[in-house]
């Protein structure tokens, strides 16, 4: 299995994401949306960075349970209730991503939404990964 990140020179610089990801071989793991829920099903953290860190940890925990690692992520969608707040915290969120998932970025999108299932939730991450095993 291989994952190739493609960032053509004619597009804007890919900072914190890849424009395209080519995955060949392996198994596809679809990851359900993860918010900042703890093991008791309660939203933890009151700020976007705190919730982002927990949602990412939850996404990566689900991926590890399926046999994958952050490097196997091919696509992640970030759903936020406040896109302006996401932009304001972009540097901090990027640091959280790099610390938890490294610098091999999947194809990503940030989507503004009205609200999430749990009213206190500010962010949800979902995606898919391609594993070689």
C-alpha positions in Angstrom: 0.0 0.0 0.0 1.2 3.5 -0.7 -0.1 7.0 -0.1 1.2 9.7 -2.3 0.4 13.4 -1.3 0.0 15.6 -4.4 0.4 19.3 -4.2 0.7 20.8 -7.7 2.7 24.0 -8.1 -0.2 25.8 -9.9 -2.4 25.7 -6.8 -2.1 27.7 -3.7 0.5 26.4 -1.2 -0.9 23.5 0.8 -0.4 24.5 4.4 -1.8 22.0 6.9 -3.4 19.8 4.2 -2.7 18.1 0.9 -4.5 19.0 -2.3 -4.9 15.4 -3.3 -4.0 12.0 -1.9 -3.5 9.0 -4.1 -3.9 5.7 -2.2 -3.2 2.3 -3.8 -3.8 -1.1 -2.4 -4.9 -2.0 1.1 -8.1 -1.7 3.1 -10.2 1.4 3.4 -11.3 2.4 6.9 -14.2 4.9 7.2 -14.0 6.9 10.4 -17.2 8.2 12.0 -17.4 11.8 13.1 -15.7 12.4 16.4 -16.3 15.2 18.8 -14.8 16.0 22.1 -16.7 13.3 24.0 -15.0 11.5 26.9 -15.5 7.8 27.7 -18.8 8.7 29.6 -20.2 10.5 26.5 -19.7 14.0 27.9 -18.3 16.9 25.9 -15.0 18.0 27.4 -13.3 21.3 26.9 -14.8 24.7 26.5 -12.6 26.2 23.8 -12.2 25.2 20.2 -8.5 24.1 20.6 -9.4 22.0 23.6 -12.3 20.3 21.8 -10.2 19.9 18.6 -7.5 18.1 20.5 -10.0 15.7 22.0 -11.9 15.1 18.8 -8.6 14.4 17.0 -7.5 12.1 19.8 -10.8 10.2 19.5 -10.5 10.0 15.7 -6.9 8.6 16.0 -8.0 6.2 18.7 -10.7 4.8 16.4 -8.1 4.5 13.6 -5.6 2.7 15.9 -8.4 0.3 16.9 -8.9 -0.5 13.2 -5.1 -1.2 12.9 -4.0 2.2 11.4 -1.9 5.2 12.2 -2.2 8.9 11.5 0.0 8.4 8.4 -2.7 6.2 6.9 -5.2 9.1 6.8 -6.2 9.9 3.3 -9.1 12.3 3.9 -10.4 14.3 7.0 -13.3 16.7 7.1 -13.4 19.2 9.9 -17.0 20.5 10.8 -17.0 23.6 12.9 -19.8 25.8 14.3 -17.7 28.9 13.9 -15.4 29.1 10.8 -14.0 32.5 11.9 -12.9 31.0 15.3 -11.3 28.2 13.4 -9.3 30.7 11.3 -8.4 32.7 14.4 -7.0 29.5 16.1 -5.5 28.0 12.9 -1.9 28.2 14.2 -2.8 26.5 17.5 -4.9 23.9 15.8 -2.1 23.2 13.3 0.3 22.7 16.3 -2.2 20.3 17.9 -2.5 18.4 14.6 1.3 18.1 14.1 1.8 17.0 17.7 -0.9 14.3 17.4 -0.8 13.3 13.8 2.5 14.5 12.3 3.2 16.4 9.2 2.0 14.0 6.5 -1.4 15.8 5.9 -4.4 14.1 4.4 -6.7 15.8 1.9 -8.7 18.1 4.2 -11.7 20.4 4.2 -13.2 22.7 6.8 -17.0 23.0 6.7 -19.0 25.6 8.7 -22.2 24.1 10.1 -25.1 25.4 12.3 -24.6 23.0 15.2 -23.5 19.5 16.1 -25.4 16.6 17.7 -24.3 17.7 21.2 -25.1 21.4 21.5 -21.9 22.1 23.5 -19.7 20.5 20.7 -17.8 23.1 18.6 -16.0 20.7 16.2 -16.3 17.3 14.7 -13.7 15.4 12.6 -14.4 12.5 10.3 -12.5 10.9 7.5 -11.1 7.7 6.0 -7.7 6.0 5.9 -6.1 3.4 3.7 -4.2 0.6 5.4 -1.8 -1.9 3.9 -2.8 -4.7 6.2 
